[in-house]
Amino acid sequence: MSLDIGSFIKHSADQDLFAEVITALDTTGWCVVPDFLYADSWQALAAEAKALHEDGAFRHAGVGRKSTFQIRPEIRNDQVLWIDPDNPTAIQNTYLNRIEILRQRINQGLMLGLFGFESHFALYPEGSFYRRHLDQFSSASHRTVSCILYLNDDWLPEHGGALRLYMPQANGEETHIDIMPQGGTAVIFLSGEFEHEVLPAHRERFSLTGWFYRRM
């Protein structure tokens, strides 16, 4: 399909990057940011995620929250490890500091009242997927802006595992884009506006997925 290239951000400096993210959220509601994190930083995160997985720290992901939480492998069969914001590792803290600057800039530019950020590593083993869904729970709409950082070297189209982002149209029809999970790339979008899914991965796929949230 034809892509809105204005939502694929190319940047030369952090100030430009943050300003362009804000403009994209205000206009299209989504953006893709290649090189959101430099290679040495995202590769360190990837190495840490893989080591933690080998140590057995990841758990099967589920759907719903609190009393409605269920393990539903027919809907999603990835594995996750939540980041402790009060005790991050040094490399996690590098990423969280960058995210905090982005949170402040979004609040200044769009007045969204973003209060904090929650995130987890996600591992999609070969053959795994996440069916179409919205990032806001029906019982709670505090998640406001989704931010996914990919942690994969040399990802090719034949590896599958694309993020499919659905785009509602004014005429009631729908289009979508498929975004490859290439290392260092971030996808940022309004959590309550865009349904999305992870297509089946044909090789191991890592990401760091998070949400800026308002007070509940």
ABEGO torsion letter per residue (X at the ends): XBBBAAABBBBABAAAAAAAAAAAAAAAGBBBBBGABBAAAAAAAAAAAAAAAAAGABBBBBBEBEAABBBBAAABABBBBBBBAABBBAAAAAAAAAAAAAAAAAAAAAGAGBABBBBBBBBBBBGBBBBBBBABBAABAABABBBBBBABBGBBAAAEGBBBBBBBBAAGBBBBBBBBBBBGBBBBBBAAABBBBBBBBABBBBBBBBBBBBBX
